Amino acid sequence: MQLCNSWNASKLHFSLDIPEVVQYKASLSTTNLSQQLSQSVTQTSINSQDEFLSSAKYMSIGDIRQSTEIGMFGTLGNIHKIQTNFGWYYESYNKCRKKVKIVDGQLICPGCEKTPPLLIPRYKIHVLVMDHTGSAYFVLFDTHAYKLIHKTARELKLRLTEATTGDGSSFPEEIEQIVQRRYLFKIKIIEFNIEQNSSFTVSNVTDDVNLINAFISSQGINKVEYEGVSANSTFA
């Protein structure tokens, strides 16, 4: 403890109902986060048709694995399983989507180089996706995972923490619902993928049957090739 004179003293306030504090706390609520993500997903859905039909060239998963071409590509496949050993979320600064790191014993956001006052869990789910040509690991980040699960990572972590009195790191059953379902993915291939044959980042995803059928028609894809792949719907 250190004593100081009144000129250098700092005044600390605890649990005060200051309007600014109340407003800030409310902005961090689970409901508010869900609404923000829902609004983001709605806007993404509005742009999805143009993204998939206008700017996403089709590539099978087998071709993606062998590709030496950098860019955005559309592909169709089933999520066969989830790679649970990588976990399902990461902790981020509430104002940034970067994963926080420990530097000299302190949590630091690498994006803004600040110590975050609040940590927000965000999705990072590794999934094995298959089609008739092969399989590859894709990574679903927060917004796109929310589109499929319809709950925030924070909601699932809180539920697990309350249910198990643990830290929420066990695997939520809600995530399992995305397995053995067919999706249209927009995949980003970068130089690192080509050099390391690593997991591919999902830039967009949808299970909208009309959009999937429109993509198949626009790309001239043979629907019969996909009949042997288990799916949540058929391409009519």
N, C-alpha and C positions, 0 to 999 in steps of 0.2 A: 504494500500500500504506500502511496506517496501523497504527502500533504502539499498543497499549493495555495497561494494567496488568491483573493477574489478576482484579481485581474486576469489570471490565467485559468480560472476554473471553467468547467463545462457543465451545463445543465442537461441531465438526461430525463426523458419522460417515458414512463412505462404504462402500457395499456390505456392510453388516453383516447377518448372518443373524438379526436380531431377529425373534421370532415375529410381532409386530404388523406389521412391514414385509413379511415373507414372506406373511402373510395378505392384506395390502392388495394386493400385487403379483399374487397369485393371483386376487383378485377382479376384476382388470382384464384377465384373459386373454380371448382371442377365444372360447374354449369357454364361459367363464362368461357372456360377453355374449350368445352365441347361446342359452344356456339361459334367461337372463332374458327375452329376446325371445320365445322359444318358449313360455314359461309365460304371457307376456302375450298372445300370439296365441291360445293355448288358451282362456284366460279370455274373450277377445273373441269367439271362435267360439261359446262356450257361450251368450253373450248375443246373438249375431247374429240368431237366429230371432225373438226378441222385438223386437229393434230394427227389423228390416225389416218384419215382419208386423203389428206393433202400433203403431209410432210413425213409420213412414215412408210418407207419402202419395206415390203415384206421380206423376211429372211427366216428360214426354218431354224430350229434350235441347233440341228446338226451343222448348218452353215454358219451360225453365230459362233459356235465353238472353233470353227476353222477359219473364221474371217480375219483378213488383214486390212480390212477397210474400217476407218474411223468414221463414226457418225451415229445417227438415230435410226432405229429400225423397228418395225412392227413384227411381232411373232405371236403365234397361238399355241397354247399348251395347258396342261393340267398341273396344278400344284400337287406333286406326288407325296411329298413329306416336308416337314420343317426340320431344319438342322438345329436342334436344341442346344448343342454344346456351345454355340455362340451367344446364347442368351436371347432375349427378345426386346430389350430396351437399353437406352443409355441415359445418363444424367446430363442435362444441359442447363446453361444459364437461361433464366426466364425471358431474357430479351434477345437471345441468340440461339441458333440451332446447333452450335458447335458442342461437341462432347467436352466436358470439363476434364482437366488433367491435374494431377498433383505435382506441384513444383515447389521444392524446398519445404515440403510439409504443408503447403497451402493449396486449396482448390483454385485453379485459374482457368478462365475461359480463354482458349487460344485465339478466338476471333477478335475479342476486344481487349484482351490482356488485363482483365479485371477479376477480382474475387467476387463470384456471384452471391448476392444476398439470398437468393432463392433458387433451388434446383428443380427443374421440371423433367420428369421422365418422358422420353420420346421413343417411338418404335424404331427398331432396327432388326428386321426379321429376315433370316437367311432361309430361303425355300428352294427345294429341288423341283424344277419344272421339266416336264417331259412332253414330247410330241412323237410323231411316227418316225422321226429321224434321229432322235437321241435325247440327251438330257443335259441340263446345265443348272448351276446355282445362281439364283437371282437374289438381290437384296431389296426388300421393301422398307422404305423409310417412312417417317411419321404420317404425312398427309395421305399417301397412297395406301398405307396399311389401314388407316382409319376408314378409308372408303370401303374396305372389305370387311372390317370388324365392327364398325359403327360404334365403337367406344374408344375413348382416349387411353393412352398408355397409363396416364395418371389414375384414371378410374379403375383400371384393372389392378394396378399396383396397390392402391388403397384397399380394394376388396381383398386381395390376397394377404395383405398385412393384417387386416382386421380378422380374417378367417383363420389364419395360421399363427398369429402373434410372431411372425417372422419379419423379414425385410422386404418381402414382396418379390423376391428373385425367382421363386418357383414358377413353373410354366402355366399360364392361365388356360383353362379349357376353352374359353371363347375364341382363342386363336386357332384351335384345331378345326373350327368350322370352315376355314378356307381351303382345307385339304380335300383332294379328289374333286375339285371343281375346275371348270375350264375358264380361262381368261384370255383376253387380248392384251398383250403387254407392249409398251413402247420401251425399248432398251437402248441404253447409251453405251456404245463401244468406244473406249479410249485406248491410247497407246499402251497403258499399263495392262489392260485386258489381253492385248495381243502378245505382249512380251511374257506375261506371267500366267496366262490362261486362268485368270482369277474369276471371282464372282462378278456378275454384271448388275449394274444399278438400274432399277426400274424408274423410268421417268414419268410413266403414266400407266394406268391399268384400268380395265373395265370388264364387267361381266354382262353388259347390256347386249342382249341377243340381237336387237336390231342393228346396233353399231357393229357387232361382230360379223353379221351377215353382209352388211354394207361393205365392210373391209374386205371380206372374202371375194365379193363381186368385183370391187374396184381393182383388186390385185390379180384377178383371174386364177384364184387358188382352187385346186381340185378338192371338193368337199369329201369325196369318197375316201381320200387318204386319211381322214380323221375319224372315220366311222369306228375304227378299232380302238380308239382312245376313249376311256371312260370319261364322261362329262356330265355337267349339271344340266345340259340342254343339248338338243341336236341342232345342226345347222340346216334349217329347212329351206 
